[in-house]
Amino acid sequence: GAGWILELLPANAADKLWNLYNIRPIDIWMMDGFSFLSITYRPFYALSMIFLLMSVILFLKAAASGSRVLPFLLALSVLLLGFTHIYEIFTLIAVIMLYLLFRLYGRGMNSAFKGITAPVIAVLAAAIPPIIYHVILYRCDTVWTLFNEIKSDINPFSYALGYGLFGLLAVYGSRKILNKHDDKKLFLFAWLCAVPLLLYFPVMFQRRMVLGYQFPVILLASAGIFGLRFLGTARNHPVPGFFSSTRVKTALLSAALLLSIPSYIYYFRFAYFDANREFFNYYLAEDDVKALAWMDINLPENSAILASYVVSSHVPSRTKCRVYAGHYAQTINYAEKIMNIRRFYGTAGDYSVKVRFLAENKIRYVYCGYFEKELGGQ
């Protein structure tokens, strides 16, 4: 992507674009939309991508072979996807529906559904259990109900910067696909077209459906590059005029690759400074682990605990207790509560204010370990 261009702007201009127009460098921070970021920072998204790709491959193979076994494997893959990252269930269904429409357009009613009835049924049937589970979760859990009310519209210009370099090649690689009986390319083309629509569908998780979008972009961009007869390797696909020069094609591909590199340099720069500035909750000190084990045995069930946001993320899973502020996406008014935690541990004196804070939030225990001391706790 070319999101790094925004990072070159003065800080006040970048903040204005972010706060007023929601324009941001998604190829630097959107972990679920770019494989490099997922693998290096959020392996959970990488696992979701594996299940998504497994589902796509099994769907196409089941449709092409007519196998009776593959639809069952497809259903299992979709089920795993749904309970890992539910949002891609909706992406997969939307892509399949658009794929069917494209087949109807290119082949007519008689052959459009040939061979794909069983795979479609497998996907829809396997999608039902995880969808029902998440509907119940959103309706019954207060945190998820609030989370469900939040939409995250991102300016289209952000996506254009994030995917535009190879997106243009992908559009070129999609030419004449509707008039050809190439099911794999047609499915990729449906994927390429469906996701931009889903990203602005009126649901709160619209942005989550971007996961995996890099695959149709890159694969169709590859088709576009070969369509340009890159280094003369595809002489049977001539293109007129300006693009007939091998030097121009080489420069085009080189420019797309080189212009993508600075975003990842910026990413590593941010990751380095974040690692030195913030505490991440992937690992705990040994003493904290022992303390959590003691709390699980000795503290009453549902006791409210105040701790740093690092430790608090582990308390619910390791003990029977509750926390003032835990996971960022499952804590109401998370940013405000984190500031309260920093203020509580980071300021000395004025104990009456702290006691009143604990009483107002019904907090019975205050934890002070390694991370709390780093915040200033004594």
PyMOL commands that set and color helices and strands:
alter all, ss='L'
color gray80, all
select helices_A, chain A and resi 4-7+11-21+26-29+31-33+35-41+43-65+70-84+87-107+109-112+117-140+142-147+156-173+177-179+183-198+206-210+214-227+230-232+241-244+246-277+286-298+309-312+315-318+328-330+334-346+351-360+370-374
alter helices_A, ss='H'
color red, helices_A
select strands_A, chain A and resi 304-306+322-323+365-366
alter strands_A, ss='S'
color yellow, strands_A
deselect
rebuild
show_as cartoon
